[in-house]
Each structure stands twice: as C-alpha cells, then as structure tokens.
Amino acid sequence: MSAPQHQQLAEVLLGQIARGEIAVGARLPTEAELCAEHGLARGTVRQALGRIENLGMITRRPGTGSTVIARAPLTTYHPAVRSLEDIATLAAGTRLSHPSSSDVRLDAVSAARLGARRGSLWFKLEGVRMIRGSDGPPLCWTEHYLRGDIDRRVMLRGPTPEGLHSMRTQQEISAGFLPAEIADALGVPRGGAALIVTRRHRDLKKRLVGVGIHTHPAERYSILTEI
C-alpha cells in the first residue's frame, strides 16, 4: 500500500530541504503552487506542511507563506546554541505554554539582569517552554524582553534567520537557584540549582533591542565541549 498523499508530499519537500535545494531562509512554494504542481487538494498540501512545521523545519505565517528555518528536524533540545540559525530552529521546535505578557519598567535588579538602563520600559513575554507537539516535561522557564519602543509583533512572530542576521547576539551561561514560582511551574523542587542561559540581541548600532532569559533545572542539562 502506498503512503498517504500528504506524507508523500512531505517526504518530497523534506528531501529538497535536506539536500539544500530549498535553502534555510528561503520560502517554499505557496499552497496554490504546490496544489497545481502535484495535483493535490489544498487540505492535503496543508497536512504535508503541518507535518514539516511540527518537525521544527519551517514556519508558516498568513500572508507570507512557509519559510525554511532548519535543514534537519529538531530532535534534541540543547540549552546553548552555536549559531543564529540554531536560535531560529529552537524557537520553531518549541513553544511557550500559556504565556503571560506585560509592560514592565525596570528596577535596579531587573536592569542588571537585562544589561539595560534602570527605569526603561520593556515588553515582557514569559512562560514554560515545551517541545512542540510533545507532552514531555517542561524544558525551562523562558522570559523574553523587547524594548518598549519596538513593535511587539516582532517578538510575537518569533525570530527568523533574516531578522537574526541583522543583529548581534551575545550568549551568557550562568548558574543560579530556582525561585519557588519557577520551580513549581517546571515541576521540580524549589531552591534547586539552575542553569541560566541569557541571550542579548543588539542592532547594528549596538543598541540593546531584546533579551531572552531561559532558566533550566540544572539536573536535566549539561554542556559538553571537546577541545
């Protein structure tokens, strides 16, 4: 028995992405173009694209189509990244569960965490980060900050390879302890050790535009480097 049509189309597109025929950052053909090229119904094409999206390899947005963000499925979560493409891939393969958002004016402690000016206004989005399509345990507690004078839709759309290449990103890895509210959200003991990954994004004029702070239960993660 042959595979379902949506699965066959997904395999064709996955092969083109893996071979670099459709590069990271490039857009896939539109749904209408795929329907015409392969003689398929729009629902079948959407099923195929949904499968590839669940693998963390494309992002789909109304009006802009499907953009390739990774050449291989996101199968393993790594708290630290090594490239701008890794950031986009991680964002596509994970999601925030029941996030909350607010406008915050930084006090002295918050300003020091972000590396920003005390009293400045920021938009904050936070929640438990999960593997997309998985019911496994939470990965970490994520806080995203966007400078208050920037359109917050930039954050809500998620990072893209094109957008990240217009910025400079600094990654800091530090140790800490799990506050009670974060430990409870992650389902781990309060006060335990934490692995904290902070990424600060600056524009080409070196102005801080966004900060991501990801707090992980230390016992779940380690970082191994071979020299």
Order of alpha helices (4+ residues) and beta strands (2+ residues): alpha-alpha-alpha-beta-beta-alpha-beta-alpha-beta-beta-alpha-alpha-beta-alpha-beta-beta
